[in-house]
Amino acid sequence: MEKKIKLYNRKIKYILKTSKRAKRMRLAVYCDGSFIVTRPMGLSENIVERFIIQKSKWVFSKIDYFKQFDFKVFKDDHKKYLDSKGDALKFVEERISHFNKLYNFRFNKINIKNQKTRWGSCSRKGNLNFNYKILLLSPKVADYIIVHELCHLKEFNHSRKFWNLIAKTIPDYLEIRNELKKLMIGLR
């Protein structure tokens, strides 16, 4: 449900979502300028608006921050996903095969998805999931994401042991992580 709120002489549009699973309110500002508010069931719009006003400084800072970027390449395009899914799977399978010669971890399946907020994930069942947009990244950043998820098969956390596993094949992982943080804003 699209709404408007006036904050300090600026009108801001936002989409209000209600979630049965939400335990608290969530504000999200995306690089395309969209502002989404998710609220738990039963929370009144009055409380939502007060919360937005309370967090208005943060909302403005995010909206203004994203105005400086051009993320056309990352815009969601279902056709682009369907066209690229096979190439992404082939690429990821090759890189996993390369890195797993050292790690020798067992995994279940590799999936390519059109995720909005993640480059990759690893499930408890040993499934490795990757965003098809991994094809748009530099080889070193893509390799970092692949190794990161591969290492979660052994360490399902972000402990020192986990980072030491990554460092075996990606010694400059800290620099790459910082680069990746900048790219995260372009996912949506």
N, C-alpha and C positions, 0 to 999 in steps of 0.2 A: 504494500500500500504506500503510494508516494505521498509525502507530506512536505510542508514548508515550515520553516521557523525563522524568525527575525532575530539576529544576534548582532548587537552593536551596529545598527544601520546596514547590515548585510543580510540579504535573504539567502537562506541555504535550503536546498532541496535534499531530502533524505528518503530512503526507503525503510519503512518500518516492517520488520518481520517479527512474528511471534513463534516461539519454539517451545514445544513440550519438554524438550531435554535441557533447555537453558536453565541454569541455576542463578545466573546473574545477568545484568545487562552488558552488552558488548557493542562497542563503536568500532567501525572499520571504515577507513578512507582509502580508496584505491587509486591507482595511477591514472585511471581514465576520468577521475573527478567524481566518481560515485561515492556516496556516503551512505552506509548501511547501518542501521541500528537494529540489534536483535534483542528482544526482551523475553523474559519468562512469561508463561501463561498467567493471566490474572493481574498483570502490572498495568496500571492505568497510563494513558497517554500523558496525563498531567505530570506524573512522576518521570516519564521518559523525557519530556521537555525540560524539566528541572535538571535532570542529569546531563542533558546536552549543554544547557547553559553553564552548568558547573564545569564541564570539560571543554568549553568553547575555545579556550586558548590553544589546547591541544588540537582540536578540530581545525582551526584556522591554520595552525602551523603545518599540518599535514596537507591540507588543500593547497596552500601556497608553495609548499615544497614540491609537490608533484607537477605544478605548472611549469617548472623549469625543464622537464624531461619530455622526450618524444618517444613514446613506446609503441608506435604503430606495428612494429615487427612482432610484438607480443600480444596484440589484440586477439581475442578469442575468435577463431574461425573454424567451425566444425569441418568444413571441406578440407582445410589445410591439415587438420588432425587426421582425417581419413586418408589423405594422400601421403602423409609423412609417417604414419604408424609403422608400416612395414620396414621402411628405411631405418627408423629409430630402433626397432627391435633388432634388426641385423647388426647395427652399430653397437648396441648395448651388449648383445650376445658375444660379439667379437672381443670387446674390451673386458668383459667378465672372464672370458676364457683366458685372455692374456694375463690378467692379474691373479686369477685363481690358480695359476701354475705355482705361484709362490704360497698363497694362503691355503689352498686345498680345502675350502669350505664346501659343505653340502647345502644345496638350496632346492626348493621345490619348483617354483615357476618364475618366469620373468614376464611381467606385464608392462605394456605401454599404455599410458592413460593421458587424458586431457585434464590434468589437475590445475586448480586455480591458485593454490597456495604452496605447492611443494614441487621440488625438482625430483625427489625420489623418496621412497619409504621401504621399510623392511617389516614384514609381518611376523608374528610369533610362529606362524606355520612355515616360515622360511621362504615366503614369496617376496620377490624383489620387484618393486614397482617404480617406473620411471616416467617422467613427463616427456611427451614427444618433442617438446621444445628443446630438449637436451641437444638436438642436432644444430641448434642455432648458437650454441656456446662454443667458446674456444676449446680446443682439444684438452688443454690442461685442466680447465674448469669441469668439463664433462667427465674426465678421468677421476677427478676428485670426488664428484658426486657418486660415481659408480663404485669407487673404492670405499667411500663412506658407508654406503648401504651394504656392501659386501662384508665389511667388518662388523656390522650389526648382527650378522649371523653368529659370530663368536661372542661379542660383547653387546648385549641389548641395552646399552646405556651410553653415556658420554663420559666415562671414567678415564683415568690416566691410562689404564690398560687399553682402552678403545683407541685413544689418540696415538699411543705407541704402535698399535697395529697399523694405523693409517700411515704413520711416519715411515714404515718399512718401504713403502712404494711411493709415497708422496711426501718427501721431506719438507717441502715448502708449503705444507697444507695451511698454515696460519695465514700466509699472504693470500692464498687462493680463497680461503673462507671469507676474508675481508672483501675481496672482489665479488664473491658470490652474494654477499649481503646487499651490495648495490644492485645486483641483478634481480634479487627477490622482489623488489618493488615493481618490476616489470611483468611479473607473472600474470597478473589479472588484467 
